[in-house]
Amino acid sequence: MTRELKRELWQERICDYRNSGLNAQTWCLQNKITLSSLHYWINKLNKQSLESDSCFIHEFVPITQVGIPLNPSVPLVIRYQNLSIDVFEGFHPDTLRNVLEILAIYA
């Protein structure tokens, strides 16, 4: 298999993993791929700008808060699987975006 075909195969696998909603370990078990291989290729392709790939849509979705008084001392809490992120007023959107993209890779 040529390097380019192997790269394309792993891009497809990574997109499949990311779109599956499964954690890495479960996806690897179901697809008979080692976890270390998945992480290796994610890191390798990230260095080659996988961010431009169509696996993810990189944008924030507007949220409208209705009927709840805004209290700047209480954070917005984002929960995903066993992770929790507290977002306080004045957060930097680019930092949050970067954190969420990293979590998407390793969750």
Secondary structure, DSSP 4 states (H G I P E B T S, - for coil): --HHHHHHHHHHHHHHHHHH---HHHHHHHHT--HHHHHHHHHHHHHTTGGGSTT----PPP----SS---TTS-EEEEETTEEEEE-TT--HHHHHHHHHHHHHH-
